[in-house]
């Protein structure tokens, strides 16, 4: 979905307002590496950007994972715009592409994000990055991917473990979503679109793929402790029900290490889904996430 970003004020040099769907500009970023391959597929690529004034030492990293229903969008579309604020805050920015459905079904996107993180960590010292201060920032479908990978990496203490996760209007649970659909306890839009998404992403109807939906749901990977987690959600989101994100937060809040410092639920009153309004691209909603990341270092 294209964001109606003409309704809010943007940094002019950061975005091209000419096209019907305005596109973030990267020409103002002088220090960058584009289309770094972490696999053989043309979509297994990420872009690395450095802040204009590099601080001393290795740089912390924000990894942006775009949304688009697991089927659309790109590492240089409007999802990357919040990353420009990360550059101004002294982070390196990495924007990741991953293989898309329906050609590449679950768990291709999950595996790709894991593979990208491992690749980033492998080359971190070479590129002046701090592999121990790598944070994930994902929106919508990207919010699902960063939640799964962040929790799974923490639970299994893997090499792709990350320092913190920010999930914005995330589809946290396919299980909860389809339970709501069956009970007709969700929006008409979700009831119409959910089966189509399931068919495209998993390759079959919900009734036939319960185990895949469970494995693609973030609550499956909850453990006694969690990585620092920032959840941001609009209260008027028609694509993803706010109550499931609140439900997920309530589960996170019960783990042993949950505190006000490492777990945040940020409800944006009246905000729709990302792309249907400007809220997720506005500095007052982006900078608190970056400050949250910094507090975890």
N, C-alpha and C positions, 0 to 999 in steps of 0.2 A: 504494500500500500504506500502511495506517495504522500509524504508529509505536507500539510498546508503551511509550509514554513514562511510564506509571505506575511503571515499574521504576527510574526514576532521579529525582533531586531537581531540581525546577525552581523558578525564581523565581516565586512565586505571582502577583504582579501582571502577569506577562508572559504568562500562559496560563490559559485557562478549562478546568478539568479536568472540568466537568460533562458535556459531550457525550460520546458513545461514542468519537468521535475528537476528542481535546482540540484546541482552537483557540487560536492565539496571540492575545493581546489587544493592541489598539492604543490603547485609551482613555487609558492612562497617558502616552502621547506627546502632549504639548500642541501642539507645533509641527510641523505636517505639511500636505502637500497630497496629496489622494487622487484617484485615477482621472484622472491627467493623460493626455490623448490624444496619441499620436504617430502615429495613423493613423485611418482611418474605421471600421474594424471594432471591435465592442464589446470584443474581447480585446486590441486594441492600446492598452493602458493601463498606466501604472505609478504607484506610490505613492512619494512622497518624504517621508522623516522626518529631522528634525534632532535632534542631541543636546540634552539638557536644558540643559547649560552649553556654549554655543558658544565654542570657542577663537578667538583673534584671527585675522583673515584668512580666506581662502577655505578651505572644508572639503574634505578628501579624501573620496572617494566609494567605497562598496562597493555594487555592483549584484548583487543576488541573482536567480538564474535557477532557477526551480523545476524539479523532475523530474516523473515521472509517465508515462514511456514515450512521450513526445511526444503523448499523448492525454488526459491527466488532470491534475488538481491546479490550483492557483491561487496567485496572488501573496500571498494572505493565509492560506495554509495553513501547516502545520508547517515547511515548508522555510524560511520567513522567520525562524524563531526565532533562528538564529545571528546574524542581523543586529542583534538587540538588543544583543549584546555589542559589535558594531561601533559602535553609538551610544555606549555607555559608554566606548569607546576613542577618541572624538572624531571618528569618521567620520560623514558623512551616509549614510543608507541609502536605496537605491532598490530596490524589489521589482517585478519586471517580469512582466506577462502577455504571452503570445504566442499566435498562432493555432494551434489544435490539430488533429491528425489524428483520424480519417480525413477529416474535411471539408476540412481544409487540409493538403495533403501537402507533403513536402519540395520546395523549400527554404523554405517559408513561415516556419517558426520561425527559421531562420538569418537570413533577410532581416529579420524583425521585430526581432531583437536588434540587428542593424546599424542599423536605422532608429531604434530607441529610443536607442542610444548617440549617434547623430548629433543627435537631438532634445535629449538631455540636454546635450551639449556646446554646442549652439546657445544654450541658455538658462542656461548655467552661471553666468556673471557676474551675471545678473539674480537668480539664486537663491542666490548666495553660495557656489557650488561651484567647485572647482579642476578644470577639465577635463583638466589634465595629470596629475592624480593619481586617475584613475578605474580601479578594479580590479573584475574579474569573479569571481563566486563562484557556481559551479553544481554541482548534485548530480544524478547519474545521467543522465537525458536532458539536463538542464541542464548537466551536466558536458561532454557532447558539444558542446552549443551554444557554451559559453564557450571550449572548446578550439579549435573551428573558427574562431570569430570572432576570438579572440585571436591565433591564428597567422596567419590570412589578413590581418588588419589590419596585423600587423607585417611580413609578407612583402611586401605591396604598398604599405606606407607610406601607408596611407589616412587619411582624416579620422577614421575610427572606431578608430584605434589606441588601445590601452589600456596602462596602466602595468604591470599584473600580472594573472595568471590563477590561480585556485584551482579545480581540478576534483576533485570528490569522487565516488568510485566511478563514474567516468565510462564510458560506452560510447564508448571512444575510436575504435574502428574497426569498421565494419560488415564490411569486407573480411576482417579477421582472425577476427571472430566467426563469419561464415558458412563460412569455411574450416575452423574448428574443428568446426562443426556437421556439415559434409560428412564429416569424418574421425572423427566421433563422439569428439572430444577435449574435450568440454565436458559440463556437467551435463545430466541428463535434462530438467530444467526449461527450460534454454536451448534444447535441441534441439526441445522442443515449442513454446516461445513465439516463438523467433526468426522462423520463417516467417510467423507471424501478425503480428508487429511489422512485418516487411518489407512485407507486403501492405497493412497499414494506413497505414504512413508513406510508402511509395514508390508504392503503387498496383498492385504486381504481385509475382510471386514472385522470389526472389533470382536465379535463373538468367537472368531476362529484364532485369535492371536493374543489371548490373555497373558501368556508368559512374556511375549515380546513387549507388551504394554507395561507390564510390571517392571521389566528390566530397563525400560526407557523412562521410568518415573523416579524423581529425585528421592522420594521418601524411602525407597528401597535401600538406599545406601547410608541411611542414618546409623551412626555408631554412638558410643558413649561420649565421644567428643567430636567437635566439628571445626573446620577452618573458619576464620572470621567471615561473616556473611552479612551482606547488605541487600535487602529486598526493597525494591521501589515499585509501587503499583498505583494505578489510577482507580479511583472508586467508581468511575462510570465506564469502565472498560467493557465493551460488548463482545470482544473476541475471547477474552480469558476472564473467568469469573474471579473477582477479587477475593471472594471468601475462601477459595482454595489456596491462594497465596497467604492469607491470614492463617489458615489451618496449618500450612507448612511452617510458618513462623512459630506457631504455638508448639509444634513438635521440636523445632530447633531450640526453643527456649527451655525445654526440659532436659537437655543434655548436661553432662557434668560441668563442662567448661563454659557454658553460656553466661555472658555478662552483658551489661549495657555497653561495654567498650568493644566487644567483638560480635555483637548481633544487633542489627537495626532493621526495623520495619518502617519504611517511609511511605505513608499513604498520601497520594496527591489528590486532594479533594476535588471532585468534579472532572478529573482528567480522563480522557478516553485511552484507547490502546495507542501504542507508539505508531506514528504515521497518520493518525487521525486528529492529531493536535500537536502543538509545538512543545509541550511540557518537557519531554525527554531530551530536548535539544537546548534547553535554557540553562544558563550558568547557575541560577539559584538551585537547580535540581541536580546539576552535575558536580559542582565543587564540593558539596558535602560528601559525595562518594569518594572523591580523591583525597579529602582530608581523612576519611575513614581508613583508606588504604595506608596513608602515612602513619596513622596511629598504630598500625600493626607491625611496624618495622622496629 
